[in-house]
Amino acid sequence: MKPAPLLDLHGFKIADVPDAVDRFLVQSTRKGLKRIRIMTGKGTGQVKKAVEEYLRLGGYPFKPEKSENGTINPGVLVVFLDD
């Protein structure tokens, strides 16, 4: 399976995260994508917290990325865009 498009938020300031996520969601929805990935990294967890809050408020289901061998990658979220 081809990996879903990825938004890498490494180096982003917390204040810039919502706009970046919103732009990526809008672009991906317009392209008809069913799922996307958002790389929050692991760091302090503040970027991940901001992304998760944004997705919850917007009603977007998401979960941590899981590799083919079943290992969970907590630094990447998979967001489902289809109803």
Phi and psi in radians as a Rosetta constraint file:
Dihedral C 1 N 2 CA 2 C 2 CIRCULARHARMONIC -1.222 0.35
Dihedral N 2 CA 2 C 2 N 3 CIRCULARHARMONIC 2.327 0.35
Dihedral C 2 N 3 CA 3 C 3 CIRCULARHARMONIC -1.122 0.35
Dihedral N 3 CA 3 C 3 N 4 CIRCULARHARMONIC 2.528 0.35
Dihedral C 3 N 4 CA 4 C 4 CIRCULARHARMONIC -1.192 0.35
Dihedral N 4 CA 4 C 4 N 5 CIRCULARHARMONIC 2.681 0.35
Dihedral C 4 N 5 CA 5 C 5 CIRCULARHARMONIC -0.964 0.35
Dihedral N 5 CA 5 C 5 N 6 CIRCULARHARMONIC 2.604 0.35
Dihedral C 5 N 6 CA 6 C 6 CIRCULARHARMONIC -2.150 0.35
Dihedral N 6 CA 6 C 6 N 7 CIRCULARHARMONIC 2.334 0.35
Dihedral C 6 N 7 CA 7 C 7 CIRCULARHARMONIC -1.841 0.35
Dihedral N 7 CA 7 C 7 N 8 CIRCULARHARMONIC 2.027 0.35
Dihedral C 7 N 8 CA 8 C 8 CIRCULARHARMONIC -1.693 0.35
Dihedral N 8 CA 8 C 8 N 9 CIRCULARHARMONIC 2.023 0.35
Dihedral C 8 N 9 CA 9 C 9 CIRCULARHARMONIC -1.719 0.35
Dihedral N 9 CA 9 C 9 N 10 CIRCULARHARMONIC 0.203 0.35
Dihedral C 9 N 10 CA 10 C 10 CIRCULARHARMONIC -1.024 0.35
Dihedral N 10 CA 10 C 10 N 11 CIRCULARHARMONIC 2.306 0.35
Dihedral C 10 N 11 CA 11 C 11 CIRCULARHARMONIC 1.514 0.35
Dihedral N 11 CA 11 C 11 N 12 CIRCULARHARMONIC -0.056 0.35
Dihedral C 11 N 12 CA 12 C 12 CIRCULARHARMONIC -1.371 0.35
Dihedral N 12 CA 12 C 12 N 13 CIRCULARHARMONIC 2.528 0.35
Dihedral C 12 N 13 CA 13 C 13 CIRCULARHARMONIC -1.387 0.35
Dihedral N 13 CA 13 C 13 N 14 CIRCULARHARMONIC 2.577 0.35
Dihedral C 13 N 14 CA 14 C 14 CIRCULARHARMONIC -0.947 0.35
Dihedral N 14 CA 14 C 14 N 15 CIRCULARHARMONIC -0.698 0.35
Dihedral C 14 N 15 CA 15 C 15 CIRCULARHARMONIC -1.109 0.35
Dihedral N 15 CA 15 C 15 N 16 CIRCULARHARMONIC -0.430 0.35
Dihedral C 15 N 16 CA 16 C 16 CIRCULARHARMONIC -1.580 0.35
Dihedral N 16 CA 16 C 16 N 17 CIRCULARHARMONIC -0.201 0.35
Dihedral C 16 N 17 CA 17 C 17 CIRCULARHARMONIC -1.089 0.35
Dihedral N 17 CA 17 C 17 N 18 CIRCULARHARMONIC -0.886 0.35
Dihedral C 17 N 18 CA 18 C 18 CIRCULARHARMONIC -0.998 0.35
Dihedral N 18 CA 18 C 18 N 19 CIRCULARHARMONIC -0.741 0.35
Dihedral C 18 N 19 CA 19 C 19 CIRCULARHARMONIC -1.133 0.35
Dihedral N 19 CA 19 C 19 N 20 CIRCULARHARMONIC -0.724 0.35
Dihedral C 19 N 20 CA 20 C 20 CIRCULARHARMONIC -1.132 0.35
Dihedral N 20 CA 20 C 20 N 21 CIRCULARHARMONIC -0.759 0.35
Dihedral C 20 N 21 CA 21 C 21 CIRCULARHARMONIC -1.134 0.35
Dihedral N 21 CA 21 C 21 N 22 CIRCULARHARMONIC -0.771 0.35
Dihedral C 21 N 22 CA 22 C 22 CIRCULARHARMONIC -1.035 0.35
Dihedral N 22 CA 22 C 22 N 23 CIRCULARHARMONIC -0.827 0.35
Dihedral C 22 N 23 CA 23 C 23 CIRCULARHARMONIC -1.023 0.35
Dihedral N 23 CA 23 C 23 N 24 CIRCULARHARMONIC -0.781 0.35
Dihedral C 23 N 24 CA 24 C 24 CIRCULARHARMONIC -1.130 0.35
Dihedral N 24 CA 24 C 24 N 25 CIRCULARHARMONIC -0.726 0.35
Dihedral C 24 N 25 CA 25 C 25 CIRCULARHARMONIC -1.116 0.35
Dihedral N 25 CA 25 C 25 N 26 CIRCULARHARMONIC -0.779 0.35
Dihedral C 25 N 26 CA 26 C 26 CIRCULARHARMONIC -1.098 0.35
Dihedral N 26 CA 26 C 26 N 27 CIRCULARHARMONIC -0.839 0.35
Dihedral C 26 N 27 CA 27 C 27 CIRCULARHARMONIC -1.056 0.35
Dihedral N 27 CA 27 C 27 N 28 CIRCULARHARMONIC -0.758 0.35
Dihedral C 27 N 28 CA 28 C 28 CIRCULARHARMONIC -1.184 0.35
Dihedral N 28 CA 28 C 28 N 29 CIRCULARHARMONIC -0.682 0.35
Dihedral C 28 N 29 CA 29 C 29 CIRCULARHARMONIC -1.140 0.35
Dihedral N 29 CA 29 C 29 N 30 CIRCULARHARMONIC -0.743 0.35
Dihedral C 29 N 30 CA 30 C 30 CIRCULARHARMONIC -1.080 0.35
Dihedral N 30 CA 30 C 30 N 31 CIRCULARHARMONIC -0.551 0.35
Dihedral C 30 N 31 CA 31 C 31 CIRCULARHARMONIC -1.401 0.35
Dihedral N 31 CA 31 C 31 N 32 CIRCULARHARMONIC -0.094 0.35
Dihedral C 31 N 32 CA 32 C 32 CIRCULARHARMONIC 1.371 0.35
Dihedral N 32 CA 32 C 32 N 33 CIRCULARHARMONIC 0.358 0.35
Dihedral C 32 N 33 CA 33 C 33 CIRCULARHARMONIC -1.239 0.35
Dihedral N 33 CA 33 C 33 N 34 CIRCULARHARMONIC 2.594 0.35
Dihedral C 33 N 34 CA 34 C 34 CIRCULARHARMONIC -1.649 0.35
Dihedral N 34 CA 34 C 34 N 35 CIRCULARHARMONIC -0.478 0.35
Dihedral C 34 N 35 CA 35 C 35 CIRCULARHARMONIC -2.669 0.35
Dihedral N 35 CA 35 C 35 N 36 CIRCULARHARMONIC 2.683 0.35
Dihedral C 35 N 36 CA 36 C 36 CIRCULARHARMONIC -2.400 0.35
Dihedral N 36 CA 36 C 36 N 37 CIRCULARHARMONIC 2.957 0.35
Dihedral C 36 N 37 CA 37 C 37 CIRCULARHARMONIC -2.164 0.35
Dihedral N 37 CA 37 C 37 N 38 CIRCULARHARMONIC 2.515 0.35
Dihedral C 37 N 38 CA 38 C 38 CIRCULARHARMONIC -2.205 0.35
Dihedral N 38 CA 38 C 38 N 39 CIRCULARHARMONIC 2.074 0.35
Dihedral C 38 N 39 CA 39 C 39 CIRCULARHARMONIC -1.583 0.35
Dihedral N 39 CA 39 C 39 N 40 CIRCULARHARMONIC 1.945 0.35
Dihedral C 39 N 40 CA 40 C 40 CIRCULARHARMONIC -1.694 0.35
Dihedral N 40 CA 40 C 40 N 41 CIRCULARHARMONIC -0.318 0.35
Dihedral C 40 N 41 CA 41 C 41 CIRCULARHARMONIC 1.317 0.35
Dihedral N 41 CA 41 C 41 N 42 CIRCULARHARMONIC -3.138 0.35
Dihedral C 41 N 42 CA 42 C 42 CIRCULARHARMONIC -1.889 0.35
Dihedral N 42 CA 42 C 42 N 43 CIRCULARHARMONIC -0.756 0.35
Dihedral C 42 N 43 CA 43 C 43 CIRCULARHARMONIC 0.249 0.35
Dihedral N 43 CA 43 C 43 N 44 CIRCULARHARMONIC -2.225 0.35
Dihedral C 43 N 44 CA 44 C 44 CIRCULARHARMONIC -1.465 0.35
Dihedral N 44 CA 44 C 44 N 45 CIRCULARHARMONIC -0.235 0.35
Dihedral C 44 N 45 CA 45 C 45 CIRCULARHARMONIC 1.546 0.35
Dihedral N 45 CA 45 C 45 N 46 CIRCULARHARMONIC -0.056 0.35
Dihedral C 45 N 46 CA 46 C 46 CIRCULARHARMONIC -1.216 0.35
Dihedral N 46 CA 46 C 46 N 47 CIRCULARHARMONIC -0.669 0.35
Dihedral C 46 N 47 CA 47 C 47 CIRCULARHARMONIC -1.159 0.35
Dihedral N 47 CA 47 C 47 N 48 CIRCULARHARMONIC -0.792 0.35
Dihedral C 47 N 48 CA 48 C 48 CIRCULARHARMONIC -1.046 0.35
Dihedral N 48 CA 48 C 48 N 49 CIRCULARHARMONIC -0.755 0.35
Dihedral C 48 N 49 CA 49 C 49 CIRCULARHARMONIC -1.055 0.35
Dihedral N 49 CA 49 C 49 N 50 CIRCULARHARMONIC -0.764 0.35
Dihedral C 49 N 50 CA 50 C 50 CIRCULARHARMONIC -1.120 0.35
Dihedral N 50 CA 50 C 50 N 51 CIRCULARHARMONIC -0.724 0.35
Dihedral C 50 N 51 CA 51 C 51 CIRCULARHARMONIC -1.155 0.35
Dihedral N 51 CA 51 C 51 N 52 CIRCULARHARMONIC -0.819 0.35
Dihedral C 51 N 52 CA 52 C 52 CIRCULARHARMONIC -1.069 0.35
Dihedral N 52 CA 52 C 52 N 53 CIRCULARHARMONIC -0.713 0.35
Dihedral C 52 N 53 CA 53 C 53 CIRCULARHARMONIC -1.092 0.35
Dihedral N 53 CA 53 C 53 N 54 CIRCULARHARMONIC -0.784 0.35
Dihedral C 53 N 54 CA 54 C 54 CIRCULARHARMONIC -1.063 0.35
Dihedral N 54 CA 54 C 54 N 55 CIRCULARHARMONIC -0.804 0.35
Dihedral C 54 N 55 CA 55 C 55 CIRCULARHARMONIC -1.142 0.35
Dihedral N 55 CA 55 C 55 N 56 CIRCULARHARMONIC -0.711 0.35
Dihedral C 55 N 56 CA 56 C 56 CIRCULARHARMONIC -1.100 0.35
Dihedral N 56 CA 56 C 56 N 57 CIRCULARHARMONIC -0.797 0.35
Dihedral C 56 N 57 CA 57 C 57 CIRCULARHARMONIC -1.082 0.35
Dihedral N 57 CA 57 C 57 N 58 CIRCULARHARMONIC -0.597 0.35
Dihedral C 57 N 58 CA 58 C 58 CIRCULARHARMONIC -1.474 0.35
Dihedral N 58 CA 58 C 58 N 59 CIRCULARHARMONIC -0.097 0.35
Dihedral C 58 N 59 CA 59 C 59 CIRCULARHARMONIC 1.326 0.35
Dihedral N 59 CA 59 C 59 N 60 CIRCULARHARMONIC 0.423 0.35
Dihedral C 59 N 60 CA 60 C 60 CIRCULARHARMONIC -1.592 0.35
Dihedral N 60 CA 60 C 60 N 61 CIRCULARHARMONIC 2.090 0.35
Dihedral C 60 N 61 CA 61 C 61 CIRCULARHARMONIC -1.238 0.35
Dihedral N 61 CA 61 C 61 N 62 CIRCULARHARMONIC 2.498 0.35
Dihedral C 61 N 62 CA 62 C 62 CIRCULARHARMONIC -2.659 0.35
Dihedral N 62 CA 62 C 62 N 63 CIRCULARHARMONIC 2.849 0.35
Dihedral C 62 N 63 CA 63 C 63 CIRCULARHARMONIC -2.728 0.35
Dihedral N 63 CA 63 C 63 N 64 CIRCULARHARMONIC 2.828 0.35
Dihedral C 63 N 64 CA 64 C 64 CIRCULARHARMONIC -1.128 0.35
Dihedral N 64 CA 64 C 64 N 65 CIRCULARHARMONIC 2.591 0.35
Dihedral C 64 N 65 CA 65 C 65 CIRCULARHARMONIC -1.203 0.35
Dihedral N 65 CA 65 C 65 N 66 CIRCULARHARMONIC 2.476 0.35
Dihedral C 65 N 66 CA 66 C 66 CIRCULARHARMONIC -2.111 0.35
Dihedral N 66 CA 66 C 66 N 67 CIRCULARHARMONIC 2.277 0.35
Dihedral C 66 N 67 CA 67 C 67 CIRCULARHARMONIC -1.357 0.35
Dihedral N 67 CA 67 C 67 N 68 CIRCULARHARMONIC 3.010 0.35
Dihedral C 67 N 68 CA 68 C 68 CIRCULARHARMONIC -1.051 0.35
Dihedral N 68 CA 68 C 68 N 69 CIRCULARHARMONIC -0.523 0.35
Dihedral C 68 N 69 CA 69 C 69 CIRCULARHARMONIC -1.531 0.35
Dihedral N 69 CA 69 C 69 N 70 CIRCULARHARMONIC 0.083 0.35
Dihedral C 69 N 70 CA 70 C 70 CIRCULARHARMONIC 1.623 0.35
Dihedral N 70 CA 70 C 70 N 71 CIRCULARHARMONIC -0.042 0.35
Dihedral C 70 N 71 CA 71 C 71 CIRCULARHARMONIC -1.275 0.35
Dihedral N 71 CA 71 C 71 N 72 CIRCULARHARMONIC 2.336 0.35
Dihedral C 71 N 72 CA 72 C 72 CIRCULARHARMONIC -1.527 0.35
Dihedral N 72 CA 72 C 72 N 73 CIRCULARHARMONIC 2.340 0.35
Dihedral C 72 N 73 CA 73 C 73 CIRCULARHARMONIC -1.857 0.35
Dihedral N 73 CA 73 C 73 N 74 CIRCULARHARMONIC 1.718 0.35
Dihedral C 73 N 74 CA 74 C 74 CIRCULARHARMONIC -1.204 0.35
Dihedral N 74 CA 74 C 74 N 75 CIRCULARHARMONIC -0.173 0.35
Dihedral C 74 N 75 CA 75 C 75 CIRCULARHARMONIC -1.535 0.35
Dihedral N 75 CA 75 C 75 N 76 CIRCULARHARMONIC -0.023 0.35
Dihedral C 75 N 76 CA 76 C 76 CIRCULARHARMONIC -2.323 0.35
Dihedral N 76 CA 76 C 76 N 77 CIRCULARHARMONIC 2.254 0.35
Dihedral C 76 N 77 CA 77 C 77 CIRCULARHARMONIC -1.845 0.35
Dihedral N 77 CA 77 C 77 N 78 CIRCULARHARMONIC 2.406 0.35
Dihedral C 77 N 78 CA 78 C 78 CIRCULARHARMONIC -1.724 0.35
Dihedral N 78 CA 78 C 78 N 79 CIRCULARHARMONIC 2.191 0.35
Dihedral C 78 N 79 CA 79 C 79 CIRCULARHARMONIC -1.958 0.35
Dihedral N 79 CA 79 C 79 N 80 CIRCULARHARMONIC 2.303 0.35
Dihedral C 79 N 80 CA 80 C 80 CIRCULARHARMONIC -1.752 0.35
Dihedral N 80 CA 80 C 80 N 81 CIRCULARHARMONIC 2.152 0.35
Dihedral C 80 N 81 CA 81 C 81 CIRCULARHARMONIC -1.758 0.35
Dihedral N 81 CA 81 C 81 N 82 CIRCULARHARMONIC -0.296 0.35
Dihedral C 81 N 82 CA 82 C 82 CIRCULARHARMONIC -1.449 0.35
Dihedral N 82 CA 82 C 82 N 83 CIRCULARHARMONIC 2.694 0.35
